[in-house]
Amino acid sequence: MRKKISYKLLNIATIFIVAMFFSCGNEIKDVEDFLAEKNLPIGIVKNVNLIHTDSGRIQTKLIAPVMYDFSNRKNHPYIEFPEGIEITTFDKNKDSVILLADYSISFNKTNISEVKHNVQVINPADGTKLSTNQLFWDANEHFIYTENAFRLITKSDTINGVGFESNEDLTKVNMKSVSGTVYINENN
């Protein structure tokens, strides 16, 4: 009698396990929809070290402690870096521009990113550094902007203001509501 009961339990367990395997036939789309509905990322990556190259030349290097991939969103897919980000871009002359922030979110459809908290954009080649608490970056137009307070430090000036626009390498700048000492070269 005891053997019969153990065989029945074994048979029930086997049927249950087989049923589980066959019931896990959900399509990837169903899983993505479930994750989107629960506001869960489709992927989580830790210790991100991404290098983007073109024709063997490094163009961008991205480092982040963690990345959440929410590309399963129908209307507004995005990627989030909740623990900070460091992006270094290199031009053809191997000059670099470094972006640092404590938080970043990048929207896939618009190719616009928002970086917040302790934001710094540094151009080591010409000694320029931008500091602000929030910055938007339009990757399609290669353009950065903020309506928040900022500090721009150059080799000769320290400029404070509210509202800032520039190209990515801080060489063509438009500032609003500025204050500070600015030295002008009258020989030009």
Phi and psi in degrees as a GROMACS rama.xvg file:
@    title "Ramachandran Plot"
@    xaxis  label "Phi"
@    yaxis  label "Psi"
@TYPE xy
-65.2409  -38.5963  ARG-2
-64.3847  -38.9285  LYS-3
-62.0121  -42.3947  LYS-4
-66.2072  -41.9446  ILE-5
-68.0349  -36.6184  SER-6
-65.0509  -40.4524  TYR-7
-64.0642  -42.3268  LYS-8
-63.4856  -41.2208  LEU-9
-63.3486  -43.6325  LEU-10
-63.7939  -42.2367  ASN-11
-63.9491  -42.2909  ILE-12
-64.0206  -41.128  ALA-13
-64.1969  -45.9864  THR-14
-61.2414  -41.2653  ILE-15
-63.3887  -44.0428  PHE-16
-65.7602  -43.3038  ILE-17
-62.4378  -41.9005  VAL-18
-62.3285  -37.9403  ALA-19
-63.5374  -43.1321  MET-20
-63.4503  -41.6417  PHE-21
-73.3835  -29.5032  PHE-22
-77.8673  -14.3913  SER-23
-83.3391  21.9526  CYS-24
-82.1198  21.2233  GLY-25
-58.1943  140.37  ASN-26
-75.3908  157.006  GLU-27
-57.0238  -38.297  ILE-28
-59.7972  -40.5942  LYS-29
-63.2493  -41.1498  ASP-30
-66.1366  -44.5016  VAL-31
-59.779  -43.9378  GLU-32
-62.6409  -40.2484  ASP-33
-62.6401  -45.3557  PHE-34
-64.5705  -39.954  LEU-35
-65.2356  -40.9491  ALA-36
-63.4563  -35.8715  GLU-37
-90.139  4.53129  LYS-38
57.5405  42.9275  ASN-39
-107.439  145.455  LEU-40
-70.66  152.69  PRO-41
-78.8396  -19.5679  ILE-42
-157.096  149.605  GLY-43
-129.153  128.363  ILE-44
-121.496  133.211  VAL-45
-111.044  149.701  LYS-46
54.7241  58.3182  ASN-47
-72.4257  131.081  VAL-48
-141.59  89.9753  ASN-49
-108.13  129.227  LEU-50
-119.939  124.285  ILE-51
-105.158  125.567  HIS-52
-120.432  157.389  THR-53
-139.845  120.863  ASP-54
55.3972  38.1978  SER-55
82.6134  -2.14331  GLY-56
-103.37  129.477  ARG-57
-69.5435  126.222  ILE-58
-105.205  -40.3495  GLN-59
-143.522  142.006  THR-60
-128.112  126.167  LYS-61
-120.648  129.273  LEU-62
-127.436  132.076  ILE-63
-153.918  146.485  ALA-64
-68.719  -34.8936  PRO-65
-152.808  146.657  VAL-66
-134.251  132.056  MET-67
-108.751  128.69  TYR-68
-101.887  108.789  ASP-69
-107.965  37.5589  PHE-70
-72.784  -1.50188  SER-71
-84.0813  0.865426  ASN-72
-76.6707  132.441  ARG-73
-70.1804  -49.629  LYS-74
-85.7009  -42.2773  ASN-75
-135.697  73.4987  HIS-76
-67.3827  144.631  PRO-77
-153.724  167.342  TYR-78
-124.156  136.115  ILE-79
-122.722  139.019  GLU-80
-120.145  83.6575  PHE-81
-74.3814  -14.4647  PRO-82
-112.183  17.7227  GLU-83
108.923  165.942  GLY-84
-154.196  148.572  ILE-85
-133.69  118.663  GLU-86
-119.711  128.238  ILE-87
-118.105  123.409  THR-88
-109.177  144.814  THR-89
-120.83  133.792  PHE-90
-92.3921  -175.207  ASP-91
-64.0071  -26.52  LYS-92
-87.5445  7.5772  ASN-93
68.6317  14.8047  LYS-94
-76.2901  149.172  ASP-95
-122.994  158.357  SER-96
-129.747  133.429  VAL-97
-114.685  131.081  ILE-98
-115.044  126.789  LEU-99
-124.58  139.578  LEU-100
-159.833  156.144  ALA-101
-83.597  -13.1593  ASP-102
-153.808  145.517  TYR-103
-150.014  144.842  SER-104
-136.844  134.762  ILE-105
-126.703  123.585  SER-106
-92.7421  122.617  PHE-107
-64.0736  -43.0809  ASN-108
-70.9162  -38.5085  LYS-109
-94.4066  -17.8473  THR-110
62.4549  31.6223  ASN-111
-109.901  135.831  ILE-112
-118.411  148.081  SER-113
-118.042  129.251  GLU-114
-118.925  140.999  VAL-115
-137.902  161.411  LYS-116
66.4496  110.308  HIS-117
56.5722  48.3384  ASN-118
-79.3317  133.405  VAL-119
-137.021  135.394  GLN-120
-120.726  122.419  VAL-121
-123.2  127.853  ILE-122
-112.509  94.3116  ASN-123
-62.9371  -28.4998  PRO-124
-62.8173  -40.4883  ALA-125
-112.789  10.9454  ASP-126
68.8059  31.3059  GLY-127
-103.663  139.75  THR-128
-140.47  127.168  LYS-129
-107.77  132.194  LEU-130
-125.199  135.116  SER-131
-158.854  177.027  THR-132
-101.958  -14.2905  ASN-133
-152.824  139.494  GLN-134
-148.318  141.046  LEU-135
-109.291  143.833  PHE-136
-129.365  121.037  TRP-137
-97.4553  102.527  ASP-138
-68.7878  -27.3245  ALA-139
-69.6964  -40.4385  ASN-140
-95.2042  -5.93789  GLU-141
55.3157  55.0708  HIS-142
-138.572  135.711  PHE-143
-120.38  149.622  ILE-144
-159.598  156.485  TYR-145
-151.555  152.405  THR-146
-106.661  3.38202  GLU-147
-89.8103  175.277  ASN-148
-64.2496  146.962  ALA-149
-144.539  165.023  PHE-150
-134.626  125.263  ARG-151
-113.654  120.915  LEU-152
-111.628  124.419  ILE-153
-115.297  -175.805  THR-154
-62.0187  -30.7321  LYS-155
-117.437  -12.8954  SER-156
-131.251  154.469  ASP-157
-128.115  114.551  THR-158
-117.421  129.579  ILE-159
-109.629  150.469  ASN-160
-173.808  -177.168  GLY-161
-130.719  116.121  VAL-162
99.9709  121.27  GLY-163
-150.447  138.782  PHE-164
-136.869  146.588  GLU-165
-166.89  163.994  SER-166
-75.1727  171.269  ASN-167
-61.443  -30.8138  GLU-168
-97.5895  11.4252  ASP-169
63.6573  28.0136  LEU-170
-96.5914  -19.9921  THR-171
-124.679  100.313  LYS-172
-114.406  140.008  VAL-173
-127.255  120.216  ASN-174
-117.856  149.255  MET-175
-117.158  155.88  LYS-176
40.4481  63.7673  SER-177
-97.6798  156.018  VAL-178
-148.023  158.439  SER-179
129.339  175.83  GLY-180
-94.7381  124.003  THR-181
-120.519  125.472  VAL-182
-94.8855  128.423  TYR-183
-111.234  130.775  ILE-184
-85.6183  111.213  ASN-185
-83.0927  -4.82878  GLU-186
-78.952  -10.5252  ASN-187
